[in-house]
Amino acid sequence: HYMKEAERYLEGEYSSVDEALNVCKEIVDQFLKNHVKKNTTPDRLFDHYMSFGEDPFIEGNDFSAANYAKQRSKEIIAITSQ
């Protein structure tokens, strides 16, 4: 339901941007970690995130969950492939 305002929900209100960023990153990380399968490539994991993952954002901040997920997909696959 990308870009559908009716599908949005408020995860919380935070006292700092850093705290809000950490929550957004954790949402993305949990999705990625929960969807790693044997022989998954970073590109496949990222594509799966883009199709089914949540897109957390912070009003007034330029955090991109997609950019973060692309980077983290590579890191998570590298860690789980060891």
Salt bridges, closest charged atoms under 4 A:
ASP29 OD1 - ARG72 NE 2.90
GLU75 OE1 - ARG72 NH1 2.73
